[in-house]
Amino acid sequence: MVNAYRKESQRQKLMIKKSRVCDARLSFIVTAFNKLLADENFFTLLRAESLATMPKYLSVKLSPKQKEAA
Protein backbone atom coordinates (compact mmCIF):
# COMPACT_ATOMS: atom_id res chain seq x y z
CA MET A 1 0.00 0.00 0.00
CA VAL A 2 2.81 2.42 0.87
CA ASN A 3 4.57 1.51 -2.37
CA ALA A 4 1.45 2.32 -4.39
CA TYR A 5 1.14 5.65 -2.57
CA ARG A 6 4.76 6.51 -3.40
CA LYS A 7 4.29 5.65 -7.06
CA GLU A 8 1.12 7.74 -7.30
CA SER A 9 2.83 10.62 -5.49
CA GLN A 10 5.76 10.51 -7.94
CA ARG A 11 3.38 10.35 -10.89
CA GLN A 12 1.50 13.43 -9.67
CA LYS A 13 4.73 15.34 -9.01
CA LEU A 14 5.86 14.60 -12.57
CA MET A 15 2.50 15.76 -13.93
CA ILE A 16 2.80 19.03 -11.98
CA LYS A 17 6.33 19.56 -13.30
CA LYS A 18 5.18 18.98 -16.89
CA SER A 19 2.24 21.36 -16.49
CA ARG A 20 4.56 24.09 -15.17
CA VAL A 21 6.85 23.66 -18.17
CA CYS A 22 3.82 23.84 -20.49
CA ASP A 23 2.56 26.99 -18.77
CA ALA A 24 5.99 28.65 -19.04
CA ARG A 25 6.17 27.85 -22.74
CA LEU A 26 2.68 29.17 -23.36
CA SER A 27 3.51 32.38 -21.49
CA PHE A 28 6.62 32.80 -23.63
CA ILE A 29 4.63 32.31 -26.85
CA VAL A 30 1.92 34.75 -25.77
CA THR A 31 4.50 37.39 -24.87
CA ALA A 32 6.31 36.88 -28.16
CA PHE A 33 3.09 37.15 -30.19
CA ASN A 34 2.04 40.30 -28.33
CA LYS A 35 5.39 41.89 -29.17
CA LEU A 36 5.30 40.74 -32.79
CA LEU A 37 1.73 41.83 -33.38
CA ALA A 38 2.53 45.24 -31.90
CA ASP A 39 5.03 45.70 -34.73
CA GLU A 40 3.14 47.18 -37.68
CA ASN A 41 5.65 45.78 -40.19
CA PHE A 42 5.13 42.23 -38.92
CA PHE A 43 1.37 42.71 -38.95
CA THR A 44 1.53 43.95 -42.55
CA LEU A 45 3.64 40.93 -43.50
CA LEU A 46 1.05 38.56 -42.02
CA ARG A 47 -1.72 40.22 -44.02
CA ALA A 48 0.37 40.16 -47.21
CA GLU A 49 0.99 36.42 -46.77
CA SER A 50 -2.70 35.75 -45.98
CA LEU A 51 -1.86 34.47 -42.50
CA ALA A 52 -4.82 36.01 -40.75
CA THR A 53 -5.67 33.10 -38.48
CA MET A 54 -4.12 31.60 -35.37
CA PRO A 55 -5.16 28.96 -32.84
CA LYS A 56 -8.21 30.07 -30.87
CA TYR A 57 -6.60 29.43 -27.48
CA LEU A 58 -3.67 31.67 -28.39
CA SER A 59 -5.97 34.34 -29.74
CA VAL A 60 -7.91 34.36 -26.47
CA LYS A 61 -4.68 34.74 -24.47
CA LEU A 62 -3.50 37.76 -26.46
CA SER A 63 -4.16 41.22 -25.11
CA PRO A 64 -7.55 42.72 -26.05
CA LYS A 65 -5.89 45.45 -28.11
CA GLN A 66 -4.14 42.88 -30.30
CA LYS A 67 -7.29 40.74 -30.70
CA GLU A 68 -9.14 43.73 -32.18
CA ALA A 69 -6.35 44.36 -34.66
CA ALA A 70 -6.23 40.71 -35.75
HELIX and SHEET records of a PDB file:
HELIX    1   1 VAL A    2  ALA A   38  1                                  37    
HELIX    2   2 GLU A   40  ALA A   48  1                                   9    
HELIX    3   3 LYS A   56  LYS A   61  1                                   6    
HELIX    4   4 PRO A   64  ALA A   69  1                                   6    
END                                                                             
